[in-house]
Amino acid sequence: METDAANLNAYVRKTLMEVIPCAVFVVDCDRRVVFWNRSAEDITGYLAAEMMGVSCSSLQTRLNRQVSSDLQA
């Protein structure tokens, strides 16, 4: 029974993170992306599939490059 409740709780949290109108990403203890929601895709232009496993330092470099490019446009 606890497993069913835990699975439902995890499903609800993941669903909420997908529909929230804010960019949400989660990193693991190794500082690698393990979750990237649809709003993060929309805001950054990076798909969740391409962000999985990306390190925080690489993520910061990518986003800084994007902001610089957007400012120059």
DSSP file (Angstrom, degrees, kcal/mol; ACC not computed):
  #  RESIDUE AA STRUCTURE BP1 BP2  ACC     N-H-->O    O-->H-N    N-H-->O    O-->H-N    TCO  KAPPA ALPHA  PHI   PSI    X-CA   Y-CA   Z-CA
    1    1 A M     >        0   0    0      0, 0.0     4,-2.1     0, 0.0     5,-0.2   0.000 360.0 360.0 360.0 -41.6    0.0    0.0    0.0
    2    2 A E  H  >  +     0   0    0      1,-0.2     4,-2.8     2,-0.2     5,-0.2   0.875 360.0  55.0 -63.6 -35.5    2.8    2.4    0.8
    3    3 A T  H  > S+     0   0    0      2,-0.2     4,-2.7     1,-0.2    -1,-0.2   0.909 106.9  50.0 -63.4 -41.9    4.4    1.8   -2.5
    4    4 A D  H  > S+     0   0    0      2,-0.2     4,-2.4     1,-0.2    -1,-0.2   0.915 112.8  46.8 -61.8 -43.4    1.2    2.7   -4.3
    5    5 A A  H  X S+     0   0    0     -4,-2.1     4,-2.6     2,-0.2    -2,-0.2   0.901 112.8  49.3 -65.6 -41.0    1.0    5.9   -2.3
    6    6 A A  H  X S+     0   0    0     -4,-2.8     4,-2.5     2,-0.2    -2,-0.2   0.906 111.8  48.8 -65.3 -41.2    4.6    6.7   -2.9
    7    7 A N  H  X S+     0   0    0     -4,-2.7     4,-2.4     2,-0.2    -2,-0.2   0.909 112.8  47.6 -64.8 -41.7    4.2    6.1   -6.7
    8    8 A L  H  X S+     0   0    0     -4,-2.4     4,-2.7     2,-0.2    -2,-0.2   0.920 111.8  50.4 -64.5 -43.6    1.1    8.3   -6.7
    9    9 A N  H  X S+     0   0    0     -4,-2.6     4,-2.5     1,-0.2    -2,-0.2   0.916 111.9  47.3 -60.4 -44.8    2.9   11.0   -4.8
   10   10 A A  H  X S+     0   0    0     -4,-2.5     4,-2.5     2,-0.2    -1,-0.2   0.898 112.1  50.8 -64.0 -40.7    5.8   10.9   -7.2
   11   11 A Y  H  X S+     0   0    0     -4,-2.4     4,-2.7     2,-0.2    -2,-0.2   0.923 110.8  48.2 -62.7 -45.0    3.4   11.0  -10.2
   12   12 A V  H  X S+     0   0    0     -4,-2.7     4,-2.7     2,-0.2     5,-0.2   0.928 112.5  48.5 -63.1 -45.5    1.6   14.0   -8.8
   13   13 A R  H  X S+     0   0    0     -4,-2.5     4,-2.3     2,-0.2    -2,-0.2   0.934 113.7  46.2 -60.2 -46.3    4.8   15.9   -8.1
   14   14 A K  H  X S+     0   0    0     -4,-2.5     4,-1.5     2,-0.2    -2,-0.2   0.914 112.8  50.2 -63.7 -42.7    6.2   15.2  -11.6
   15   15 A T  H  X S+     0   0    0     -4,-2.7     4,-1.7     1,-0.2     3,-0.2   0.921 110.9  49.2 -61.7 -44.6    2.9   16.2  -13.2
   16   16 A L  H  X S+     0   0    0     -4,-2.7     4,-1.7     1,-0.2    -1,-0.2   0.903 109.3  52.0 -61.7 -41.3    2.8   19.4  -11.3
   17   17 A M  H  < S+     0   0    0     -4,-2.3    -1,-0.2     1,-0.2    -2,-0.2   0.800 108.9  52.1 -67.3 -26.3    6.4   20.2  -12.3
   18   18 A E  H  < S+     0   0    0     -4,-1.5    21,-0.3    -3,-0.2    20,-0.3   0.853 115.7  37.9 -76.0 -34.4    5.5   19.6  -15.9
   19   19 A V  H  < S+     0   0    0     -4,-1.7    -2,-0.2    -5,-0.1    -1,-0.2   0.614  85.1 110.7 -96.9 -12.3    2.5   22.0  -16.0
   20   20 A I  S  < S-     0   0    0     -4,-1.7     2,-0.7    -5,-0.2    19,-0.3  -0.405  73.6-128.0 -62.4 136.6    3.8   24.8  -13.7
   21   21 A P  S    S+     0   0    0      0, 0.0     2,-0.3     0, 0.0    -1,-0.1  -0.014  82.3  84.0 -82.4  36.3    4.4   27.9  -15.9
   22   22 A C  S    S-     0   0    0     -2,-0.7     2,-0.3    -5,-0.2    17,-0.3  -0.965  89.7 -99.8-132.6 149.8    8.0   28.3  -14.6
   23   23 A A        -     0   0    0     -2,-0.3     2,-0.4    16,-0.3    15,-0.1  -0.553  45.1-178.8 -69.1 127.9   11.2   26.7  -15.7
   24   24 A V        +     0   0    0     -2,-0.3    13,-2.4    -7,-0.1     2,-0.3  -0.996   8.4 167.0-130.8 128.1   12.0   23.8  -13.3
   25   25 A F  E     -A   36   0A   0     -2,-0.4     2,-0.4    11,-0.2    11,-0.2  -0.989  17.2-153.3-137.0 153.0   15.1   21.6  -13.5
   26   26 A V  E     -A   35   0A   0      9,-2.1     8,-3.3    -2,-0.3     9,-1.4  -0.961   5.8-161.8-125.4 138.6   16.5   19.2  -10.9
   27   27 A V  E     -A   33   0A   0     -2,-0.4     6,-0.2     6,-0.3     2,-0.1  -0.880  15.1-129.7-117.0 153.5   20.1   18.1  -10.5
   28   28 A D    >   -     0   0    0      4,-2.3     3,-2.2    -2,-0.3    -1,-0.0  -0.218  43.2 -83.1 -89.3-174.9   21.4   15.1   -8.7
   29   29 A C  T 3  S+     0   0    0      1,-0.3    -1,-0.1     2,-0.1    -2,-0.0   0.683 131.0  58.1 -66.8 -16.2   24.1   15.0   -6.1
   30   30 A D  T 3  S-     0   0    0      2,-0.2    -1,-0.3    25,-0.0     3,-0.1   0.317 119.0-113.1 -91.2   7.5   26.7   14.9   -8.9
   31   31 A R  S <  S+     0   0    0     -3,-2.2    25,-2.1     1,-0.2     2,-0.4   0.850  72.0 137.2  63.4  39.0   25.3   18.2  -10.2
   32   32 A R  B     -B   55   0B   0     23,-0.2    -4,-2.3    24,-0.1    -1,-0.2  -0.924  62.3-102.3-114.6 141.9   23.9   16.6  -13.4
   33   33 A V  E     +A   27   0A   0     21,-2.6    20,-3.2    -2,-0.4    -6,-0.3  -0.408  43.5 163.9 -64.9 128.4   20.4   17.4  -14.8
   34   34 A V  E     +     0   0A   0     -8,-3.3     2,-0.3     1,-0.3    -7,-0.2   0.438  67.6  31.3-121.5  -8.8   17.9   14.7  -14.0
   35   35 A F  E     +A   26   0A   0     -9,-1.4    -9,-2.1    16,-0.1    -1,-0.3  -0.973  54.9 172.9-151.8 138.1   14.7   16.6  -14.7
   36   36 A W  E     -A   25   0A   0     -2,-0.3   -11,-0.2   -11,-0.2    12,-0.1  -0.928  23.2-145.5-146.5 113.7   13.9   19.4  -17.2
   37   37 A N     >  -     0   0    0    -13,-2.4     4,-1.8    -2,-0.3     3,-0.2  -0.231  27.5-102.2 -86.3 174.0   10.3   20.6  -17.5
   38   38 A R  H  > S+     0   0    0    -20,-0.3     4,-2.6     1,-0.2     5,-0.2   0.853 120.6  54.8 -61.6 -37.9    8.4   21.8  -20.6
   39   39 A S  H  > S+     0   0    0    -17,-0.3     4,-2.7   -19,-0.3   -16,-0.3   0.881 105.4  53.4 -65.2 -36.1    8.6   25.5  -19.5
   40   40 A A  H  > S+     0   0    0    -18,-0.3     4,-2.4   -16,-0.2     6,-0.5   0.890 109.6  49.6 -63.1 -38.1   12.4   25.1  -19.2
   41   41 A E  H  X S+     0   0    0     -4,-1.8     4,-2.7     2,-0.2    -2,-0.2   0.944 112.5  46.8 -62.4 -47.9   12.3   23.8  -22.8
   42   42 A D  H  < S+     0   0    0     -4,-2.6    -2,-0.2     1,-0.2    -1,-0.2   0.898 117.0  42.7 -62.8 -41.7   10.2   26.8  -23.9
   43   43 A I  H  < S+     0   0    0     -4,-2.7    -1,-0.2    -5,-0.2    -2,-0.2   0.903 127.3  27.8 -73.8 -41.7   12.3   29.4  -22.2
   44   44 A T  H  < S-     0   0    0     -4,-2.4    -2,-0.2    -5,-0.2    -3,-0.2   0.736  93.5-129.3 -94.8 -24.3   15.7   28.0  -23.1
   45   45 A G     <  +     0   0    0     -4,-2.7     2,-0.5    -5,-0.4    -4,-0.2   0.449  69.2 123.7  85.5  -0.8   15.1   26.3  -26.4
   46   46 A Y        -     0   0    0     -6,-0.5    -1,-0.3    -5,-0.1    -2,-0.2  -0.836  59.7-130.9 -97.1 129.1   16.8   23.1  -25.0
   47   47 A L    >>  -     0   0    0     -2,-0.5     4,-1.0     1,-0.1     3,-0.6  -0.440  18.0-119.9 -74.8 150.1   14.8   19.9  -25.1
   48   48 A A  H >> S+     0   0    0      1,-0.2     4,-1.5     2,-0.2     3,-0.8   0.893 112.4  59.0 -55.8 -41.8   14.6   17.8  -21.9
   49   49 A A  H 34 S+     0   0    0      1,-0.3    -1,-0.2     2,-0.2     3,-0.1   0.850 107.2  45.8 -59.9 -35.2   16.2   14.8  -23.8
   50   50 A E  H <4 S+     0   0    0     -3,-0.6    -1,-0.3     1,-0.2    -2,-0.2   0.658 111.9  52.2 -83.2 -13.6   19.3   16.9  -24.7
   51   51 A M  H X< S+     0   0    0     -4,-1.0     3,-2.2    -3,-0.8   -18,-0.3   0.670  78.0 112.8 -94.3 -18.5   19.7   18.2  -21.1
   52   52 A M  T 3< S+     0   0    0     -4,-1.5   -18,-0.2     1,-0.3     3,-0.1  -0.337  90.0   8.8 -58.7 127.7   19.6   14.9  -19.2
   53   53 A G  T 3  S+     0   0    0    -20,-3.2    -1,-0.3     1,-0.3     2,-0.2   0.363  90.9 141.3  85.9  -5.5   23.0   14.3  -17.7
   54   54 A V    <   -     0   0    0     -3,-2.2   -21,-2.6   -21,-0.1    -1,-0.3  -0.501  52.8-119.6 -71.2 136.5   24.4   17.7  -18.5
   55   55 A S  B  >  -B   32   0B   0    -23,-0.2     4,-2.6    -2,-0.2   -23,-0.2  -0.362  17.5-116.3 -74.3 156.4   26.5   19.1  -15.7
   56   56 A C  H  > S+     0   0    0    -25,-2.1     4,-2.7     1,-0.2     5,-0.2   0.881 116.1  53.1 -59.6 -39.3   25.6   22.4  -14.0
   57   57 A S  H  > S+     0   0    0      2,-0.2     4,-2.0     1,-0.2    -1,-0.2   0.903 111.0  45.9 -66.2 -38.8   28.8   24.0  -15.2
   58   58 A S  H  > S+     0   0    0      2,-0.2     4,-2.6     1,-0.2    -2,-0.2   0.891 111.9  52.3 -67.5 -39.5   28.0   23.1  -18.8
   59   59 A L  H  X S+     0   0    0     -4,-2.6     4,-2.7     2,-0.2     5,-0.2   0.926 108.9  49.8 -61.3 -45.4   24.4   24.2  -18.3
   60   60 A Q  H  X S+     0   0    0     -4,-2.7     4,-2.5     1,-0.2    -1,-0.2   0.906 110.8  49.8 -61.4 -42.1   25.6   27.6  -17.0
   61   61 A T  H  X S+     0   0    0     -4,-2.0     4,-2.2     2,-0.2    -2,-0.2   0.926 111.9  48.2 -62.1 -45.7   27.9   28.0  -20.0
   62   62 A R  H  X S+     0   0    0     -4,-2.6     4,-2.2     1,-0.2    -2,-0.2   0.933 114.2  45.4 -60.6 -47.3   25.1   27.1  -22.5
   63   63 A L  H  X S+     0   0    0     -4,-2.7     4,-2.5     1,-0.2    -1,-0.2   0.883 111.7  51.7 -68.6 -37.4   22.7   29.5  -20.9
   64   64 A N  H  X S+     0   0    0     -4,-2.5     4,-2.4    -5,-0.2    -1,-0.2   0.909 110.3  49.8 -62.7 -41.4   25.2   32.3  -20.7
   65   65 A R  H  X S+     0   0    0     -4,-2.2     4,-2.3    -5,-0.2    -2,-0.2   0.904 111.2  49.5 -62.1 -41.9   26.0   31.9  -24.4
   66   66 A Q  H  X S+     0   0    0     -4,-2.2     4,-2.6     2,-0.2    -2,-0.2   0.916 111.1  48.3 -65.2 -43.9   22.3   32.0  -25.2
   67   67 A V  H  X S+     0   0    0     -4,-2.5     4,-2.3     2,-0.2    -2,-0.2   0.921 112.0  49.8 -63.6 -43.5   21.7   35.2  -23.1
   68   68 A S  H  X S+     0   0    0     -4,-2.4     4,-1.6     1,-0.2    -1,-0.2   0.910 112.0  48.2 -60.8 -42.3   24.8   36.9  -24.8
   69   69 A S  H  X S+     0   0    0     -4,-2.3     4,-1.1     1,-0.2    -2,-0.2   0.907 111.2  49.9 -64.2 -42.5   23.5   35.9  -28.2
   70   70 A D  H  < S+     0   0    0     -4,-2.6     3,-0.2     1,-0.2    -2,-0.2   0.868 109.5  51.7 -65.0 -36.5   20.0   37.2  -27.4
   71   71 A L  H  < S+     0   0    0     -4,-2.3    -1,-0.2     1,-0.2    -2,-0.2   0.824 109.1  50.4 -70.1 -31.0   21.4   40.5  -26.2
   72   72 A Q  H  <        0   0    0     -4,-1.6    -1,-0.2     1,-0.2    -2,-0.2   0.706 360.0 360.0 -79.1 -19.6   23.4   41.0  -29.4
   73   73 A A     <        0   0    0     -4,-1.1    -1,-0.2    -3,-0.2    -2,-0.2   0.477 360.0 360.0 -74.8 360.0   20.4   40.3  -31.6
